[in-house]
Amino acid sequence: MFCPLKLILMPVLLDYSLGLNDLIVSSLELTVRVGDSALLGCVFQSTEEKHVTKIDWMVSSGEHAKEDYVLYYYANLSVPVGRFQNRVRLVGDILRNDGSLLLQNVEDADQGTYTCEIRLEKESLVFKKAVVLHVLPEEPKELMVHVGDSTQLGCVFQSTEEKRMTKVDWTFSSGEHAKEEVVLRYYPKLSVPVGYSQNWGRFQNRVTLVGDTSRNDASILLQGVKESDRGSYTCSIHLGNLTFRKTTELHVIVKEPQTSVTPAALRPEILGGNQLVIIVGIVCGTILLLPVLILIVKRTHRSKSSVTSTNLVKSLENIKKADPEKHVYSSIATREQAEEEESSGKAEATYMTMHPVWPSVRSAPSNPPEKRHLGEF
């Protein structure tokens, strides 16, 4: 009889007819950042109430790389393996054939293909589902913003399953031992489709939910940042009994005090503009008048040179009038005179008077040198 086979056995007959023993579902892709969490779904849909006996999660970093165990479940015991200890756990309802895995604090080395295998009791069929995980660089865990500016605090939960958030909480703490303050609360089921969000305390009218809640994005925008907003902001996304948390540290930079703008304060700027116009006008005028200034300087230099030449000529004429002639005497003794002087025993000197000739006098009679004996004086 064909009826007892039902829908779950149809793939089995098909697989065995093809020589296959496993039911493989097409792989999905998921992108997550370092430090965030990811939900890798693995749900086996069946019309029969079959109990899950074993669940295996394995990862492969490459096409031909060896598969490593991430977690295995058997006899109601879930065991994380290797470097995934304390970072993975089963979050699905196993009674409903849900073996979904939550991977927390994602690392660069976690990138790869994750394969889930579910085995049911009294069934040789193995259900397989693969998820390709892509890991992006980590978003800054610390943000710096100036007083008065706005900043966005991100909070996104990545999942391959269509799990909708049931609640979002944003809390703030100014220190390690400080009391937590509620920043924002969001309840998507209270109002469709936008939900209901409420700001609290000093964050009223300054915080807005800007993320796409249909994609489990609970990012907020903080406006008009104050110095007292410095501290830790924690986002909590609730998906039924599953909670995802992310913390961001906010540093506030205090701007330097600015003086109030008054008309008196604006005067120096206006004066500076006028001074610039005046300087430009002076430069342009100087360029235009430069040829005239050069001509005046040349004429002045020529007049000064003429006066200097005239003074020099007058000085020479005055010198000539004051001392019209100078006599240069030279003693010249001829051979005969020397012999006569030696014979007579008298020494006589013969002088020749020379008259200087000045350049201003074109022609001047030259007197022949006179010979005078010492006895004539």
C-alpha positions, 0 to 999 in steps of 0.5 A: 500500500502506497499511503504509509510511505507519505511525503518523507519517504518520497525523497528516500525512494528517489535517492535510492533510485539514484544510488544516493543515501543522503538528502542534500539541500542547496547551500545558503550564504551568510555574511558576518563581521568579526566579533558578531554572531551568526545563526546557521539554520538547519531545520528538517521539515517532515510530516512524520513525528520522527525523533532526532537521534544525532546532529553533526556540524562540520566546517571546511575552509576550502573545496578540498580541505579536510572537514573539522568538527564544530559540534555534535549532538547525541543522546541529549548531549551537545558537545562543542569541539576544538576552537569552537568551545564556548563559542557555539551552541544549538539553539533550535528546537530539537523536538521539531527537527531544528538543529540550528547553530549559534556561532558567537564572536566570529573570527577570521578563521571561521570563514568556510562552508558549514555542513549540518547533518541530521539523523532520525531514528529508524531512518537511514536517510541523512539530511544535509544542509550547507551554509557558506559563511563569509567573514568581513573585518570587524566594525570599530567597537569604539566610536569617537564623536564631538559634542553636538554631533550625531553618531550611529550605533550599529547592531545587526543579527545575521541569520539564515533562518527567517527569525523575527526579533521579538524585542530590542533593548538599548542600555547605557552605562557610564562606568564599570560599576555605574547603574545601567540606564535604558536608552530605547526599547522596541516592541515590533508586535505592538504595532504593525509594521513599524512597531513601537519604540520608546526613549527613556530619561535624558535620551528622549527625542535624541535617539531614533531606531534607524535599522531595518527590523525586518532583517534583524537590524536594530541600529540607532542614531544618537543626535546632539551628543553631550559630554555626559553621553560618554560610556558603553552602549549595549544592544540586545536583540531578542528572537524568542528564547534567543538573545544576541548582544553587542556593546559599543564604547562611545568617546565624546570629544569636547570642542574648544569654547567659542566666543559668541558672535557679535557685531563688534566681533565681526568688525575685525573681519570687515576691516580686514576686507577693507584693508585688503582692498586698500592694499590691492589699490595701492599696488595697482596704483604703484604699477601704473605710476612706476614709469613716471616715478622712474622718469622723475628719478632720472631727471633728478639724477641728471640735474644733480650731475649737472650741478656737480660738474658746474661746482667742479669747474668753478672750484678749479677756476678758483684754484687757478685764480688763487695760485695762478702759477707755480715755479718748479726749479731745477738745477742744471749744471753744464760741463763747462760751468762745472769746470769753471766752478772747479777752477775758480773754487766757487760753486754756483747753481743755475736755476730754470724756471718752468711755468705750468700750462693749464688746460683752459689756456689755449695758447700761452707764450712760454718764456725761455728758461733764464739762467741766473747765477747766484751772484745776480740775486 
